[in-house]
Amino acid sequence: MTFSTETGLAISSFKSAHRIPGHENWWCPCGTNGDYFDMWPRPNPNVLDDWDNTRGALYYDTGFTNYRVEGTWAGVHGFTCFPMVCINPAASEFGYTAYIEPDLSSLTILWELGRDALPSPGEIDPIQSTAYKEGAHVDGTPVPVRLDVIDDVLTVYLDGVLYFTQAVTANLQGSGIVGISMDKLDTTVAPNDINTGMLVSSFTVTELP
């Protein structure tokens, strides 16, 4: 079984993490804006007064056990927007995503995303990291991303190349909840600005045997 945001089946089912009870200000409201996923400022940014960027997450329960999630980051520096897998909104680990970090010499990091950014040291943990194999990422260069979850093992591919293999932690095992993680350095965003985070039409989920 495969769905794509182009069909409209997934978009209507996505939930924004800012709607999790008690987390209204830990996450930004987010959704779709034109042809891209996007997010807007937190209702009360002062809750994270020493967190100088904004973060958001959308998620959707596929009901799958083994699956593949694919999406294309538009490659705009300052707005990372990548697929997520193995999400458990009730767990402190929350889920997995992999980012290319242009401000860290294009280091590629597999993140245990973390439900809360603060209090220090927070719950956002880098699980693995490696250099981006294409060298320094060029601003605006799209990057196709693929995350496979098979029998509680996660594999991450960028540009069709294997980057990480990771056993899924206990709290996230068996989760067919997938989504999109967003992290933006610019904290002042006009409500109707389209920010090229990730192309809507690029997001697909495929059930695997």
C-alpha positions in Angstrom: 0.0 0.0 0.0 1.3 3.5 -0.9 -0.1 6.9 -0.2 1.2 10.3 -1.3 0.4 13.8 -0.2 -0.5 14.4 -3.8 -3.6 12.2 -3.3 -4.9 14.2 -0.4 -5.2 11.0 1.8 -2.3 11.8 4.1 -2.5 15.6 4.4 -6.0 15.6 6.0 -4.8 13.1 8.6 -1.6 14.8 9.8 -1.6 16.2 13.3 0.6 19.0 14.5 2.7 18.2 17.6 1.8 21.6 19.1 -1.7 20.1 19.8 -0.3 17.5 22.2 -1.7 18.4 25.6 0.9 20.3 27.6 3.1 20.9 24.5 1.3 23.9 23.0 4.5 26.0 23.3 7.1 23.3 22.9 6.3 23.0 19.2 5.2 25.5 16.5 1.9 25.1 14.7 2.6 23.6 11.3 1.0 22.3 8.2 1.0 22.9 4.4 1.6 26.2 2.7 1.3 26.1 -1.0 3.5 23.3 -2.3 5.5 23.0 0.9 5.3 22.0 4.5 5.7 25.0 6.7 5.3 26.3 10.3 4.5 29.4 12.2 5.6 31.0 15.5 4.6 29.4 18.8 1.7 31.0 20.6 4.0 31.9 23.5 7.6 31.9 22.5 8.7 33.1 25.9 8.3 29.5 27.2 11.6 28.7 25.4 13.3 32.0 26.0 16.8 30.5 25.5 15.8 28.4 22.5 16.7 30.7 19.6 15.0 28.8 16.8 11.6 27.3 16.1 10.7 23.6 15.7 7.6 21.8 14.6 6.4 18.3 13.7 3.5 16.8 11.8 2.6 13.1 12.3 0.3 10.5 10.9 -0.5 6.9 12.0 -0.1 4.6 9.0 -0.9 1.4 10.9 2.1 -0.2 9.2 4.8 -2.2 11.0 7.4 -2.3 8.2 7.5 0.7 5.8 9.4 3.2 3.8 9.1 7.0 4.1 10.5 9.2 1.3 10.6 13.0 1.0 12.7 15.7 -0.6 14.2 18.5 1.5 14.3 21.6 -0.7 17.8 22.3 0.6 17.2 25.8 1.9 19.7 26.6 4.6 18.1 27.8 7.8 15.0 25.6 7.4 15.6 21.9 7.8 12.6 19.8 7.0 13.0 16.0 6.9 10.8 12.9 7.2 10.3 11.2 10.6 9.6 7.6 11.6 8.8 5.5 14.6 7.0 8.3 16.4 5.5 7.8 19.8 4.0 11.1 21.0 3.8 9.8 24.6 7.5 8.9 24.7 10.3 11.4 25.6 12.2 10.1 22.6 9.3 11.1 20.3 10.8 9.7 17.1 13.7 9.6 14.6 14.8 12.0 11.9 18.0 12.7 10.0 19.2 16.2 9.2 21.9 17.7 7.1 23.3 20.5 9.3 24.7 23.3 7.0 25.8 25.3 10.0 27.8 22.3 11.3 29.9 21.9 8.1 27.1 19.8 6.5 27.4 17.2 9.1 24.6 14.6 8.8 23.0 13.6 12.1 20.5 10.9 13.0 18.4 12.5 15.7 16.3 11.0 18.4 14.1 14.0 18.0 12.9 14.5 21.6 9.5 15.6 22.7 10.8 18.6 24.7 13.6 20.9 23.7 14.1 22.1 27.3 14.7 21.9 30.3 18.4 21.4 29.9 19.9 19.1 28.8 16.6 18.4 27.0 15.5 15.3 25.2 17.0 15.9 21.7 19.8 13.4 21.3 22.2 12.8 18.3 22.3 9.1 17.9 24.8 8.9 15.0 26.6 11.3 12.8 28.8 11.3 9.7 30.0 13.8 7.1 27.7 14.5 4.2 29.1 12.4 1.4 28.6 15.1 -1.3 30.8 17.5 0.5 29.6 20.9 1.6 25.9 21.1 0.9 25.0 23.9 -1.5 22.2 26.2 -0.4 19.0 25.4 -2.4 20.1 22.0 -3.6 17.3 19.5 -3.0 18.2 16.2 -1.2 16.0 13.1 -1.5 15.6 11.3 1.8 14.5 7.7 2.4 13.9 6.0 5.8 13.2 2.3 6.0 11.8 0.6 9.1 12.0 -3.2 8.9 11.7 -5.4 12.0 12.6 -2.6 14.4 15.7 -1.6 12.4 15.9 1.8 10.8 18.0 2.6 7.8 18.6 6.1 6.4 19.4 7.0 2.8 20.3 10.4 1.4 20.7 10.9 -2.3 20.2 7.1 -2.6 23.2 6.4 -0.4 23.1 4.5 2.9 24.1 6.7 5.8 22.8 5.0 9.0 21.6 1.7 10.4 20.0 1.9 13.8 18.1 -0.5 16.1 14.9 1.2 17.2 14.8 2.0 20.9 12.1 0.1 23.0 9.8 3.1 23.4 9.5 3.6 19.7 9.4 0.0 18.5 6.3 -1.1 16.5 5.3 2.4 15.8 3.8 3.0 12.3 3.4 6.7 13.1 5.4 8.8 10.6 5.7 12.5 9.8 7.8 15.6 9.0 10.2 17.4 11.4 10.9 21.1 10.9 13.5 23.3 12.4 13.9 26.9 11.4 16.5 29.4 12.5 14.4 32.4 11.7 12.0 33.0 14.6 10.0 35.9 13.1 8.0 34.5 10.2 5.0 36.3 8.6 1.9 34.0 8.8 1.6 33.8 5.0 5.2 33.5 4.0 5.9 30.3 2.0 9.1 28.7 3.3 10.6 26.1 1.1 11.1 23.4 3.7 10.0 20.2 2.0 7.9 19.7 -1.1 4.5 18.4 -0.3 4.3 16.2 -3.4 7.6 14.5 -2.5 6.3 12.8 0.7 5.3 9.2 0.3 4.9 6.2 2.6 5.0 2.6 1.3 4.2 -0.5 3.3 7.0 -3.1 3.1 6.7 -6.9 3.6 
